[in-house]
């Protein structure tokens, strides 16, 4: 069975928790383990936070989240129309941050990659970023 959820919200930090909770509630229709749910929630938090903090850099904008579930596969896409990423390879390096003054850890993409089965990033400078993550749920 295939099912999907599409939502968009303002690029405000208070909406990160909403996105995490909404995705968790949607994914809960599958018989997920506590570990799988924690992994998904953490990855969504990181992707949405990146879109808000780095994508829009304090400007108003919109973050879009699309979640689809098909059989045991969960795919989550987080998009923004923000500033884009100049060097994706460098941005994926652990501890790299463009905001050291804000005590950012530079671990967002590393965390997403470690908690999900795949991570794909598409970005164009001045046009935004799309982060797509997939996780294969354990068969029960």
C-alpha positions in Angstrom: 0.0 0.0 0.0 1.2 3.5 -0.9 0.4 6.6 1.1 1.8 10.1 1.2 1.7 13.3 3.1 2.6 16.8 1.8 2.9 19.9 4.0 4.4 23.3 3.9 5.1 25.8 6.6 6.9 29.1 7.3 10.6 29.0 7.8 10.4 29.6 11.6 12.4 27.6 14.1 9.2 26.9 16.1 7.9 24.8 13.2 10.7 22.2 13.4 9.0 20.4 16.2 5.7 20.4 14.3 7.3 18.9 11.3 9.0 16.2 13.3 5.8 15.3 15.1 3.7 15.4 12.0 6.1 13.0 10.1 6.2 10.7 13.2 2.4 10.6 13.4 2.2 9.8 9.7 4.9 7.1 9.8 3.3 5.5 12.9 0.6 4.0 10.6 3.3 1.4 9.9 4.5 -0.9 12.7 7.8 0.9 13.3 10.2 0.2 16.1 11.1 2.8 18.6 14.5 2.9 17.1 13.2 3.4 13.6 10.9 6.2 14.8 13.7 7.9 16.7 16.0 7.7 13.6 13.3 9.2 11.3 12.4 12.0 13.8 16.0 13.0 14.2 16.7 13.0 10.5 13.6 15.2 9.8 14.6 17.6 12.6 18.1 18.0 11.1 16.8 18.5 7.5 14.1 21.0 8.6 16.5 22.9 10.8 19.0 23.1 7.9 16.3 24.5 5.6 15.3 27.1 8.2 18.7 28.2 9.5 20.9 27.7 6.5 18.5 27.8 3.6 16.8 31.1 4.5 19.4 32.6 6.8 16.9 34.5 8.9 14.7 35.5 5.9 11.1 34.5 5.5 10.4 31.5 3.3 8.6 28.3 3.0 9.7 24.8 3.9 8.0 21.9 2.2 8.0 18.3 3.4 6.8 15.3 1.4 6.6 11.9 3.1 5.7 8.7 1.2 5.4 5.2 2.4 5.3 2.3 0.1 5.6 -1.2 1.5 8.5 -1.0 3.9 10.1 2.1 2.4 9.7 5.6 3.9 10.9 8.5 1.7 11.1 12.0 3.1 11.9 15.0 1.0 12.5 18.4 2.6 12.7 21.4 0.2 13.4 25.1 0.5 13.7 28.0 -2.0 16.6 29.6 0.0 20.1 30.5 -0.7 21.3 27.1 -1.8 24.5 25.2 -1.0 27.7 26.4 -2.7 29.6 23.1 -2.2 27.5 20.1 -1.3 30.6 17.8 -0.9 32.1 20.2 1.6 28.8 20.8 3.4 28.5 17.0 3.9 31.9 16.9 5.8 31.5 16.2 9.5 32.0 19.4 11.6 31.8 21.8 8.6 29.5 24.7 9.4 28.8 28.1 7.8 27.6 29.4 11.1 30.3 28.8 13.7 29.4 31.9 15.6 26.0 30.3 16.5 27.7 27.2 17.9 26.4 24.9 15.1 28.0 21.5 15.2 28.3 20.9 11.5 26.9 17.4 11.9 23.4 17.8 10.2 24.1 15.9 7.0 26.3 13.3 8.9 23.4 12.6 11.3 20.9 12.3 8.5 23.1 9.9 6.6 23.8 7.8 9.7 20.1 7.5 10.7 18.7 6.9 7.2 19.6 4.3 4.5 20.2 6.9 1.9 20.6 10.7 1.6 20.5 12.6 -1.7 21.0 16.4 -1.8 20.3 18.7 -4.8 21.0 22.4 -4.5 21.4 25.4 -6.7 23.0 28.6 -5.4 20.2 31.2 -5.1 17.4 28.7 -5.8 17.2 26.4 -2.9 17.9 22.9 -1.7 16.1 19.5 -1.8 17.1 16.8 0.7 15.7 13.3 0.0 16.1 10.6 2.6 14.9 7.0 2.6 14.6 4.3 5.2 13.7 0.7 4.8 11.7 -0.4 7.7 12.2 -3.9 9.2 9.7 -6.5 8.1 7.5 -7.7 10.9 
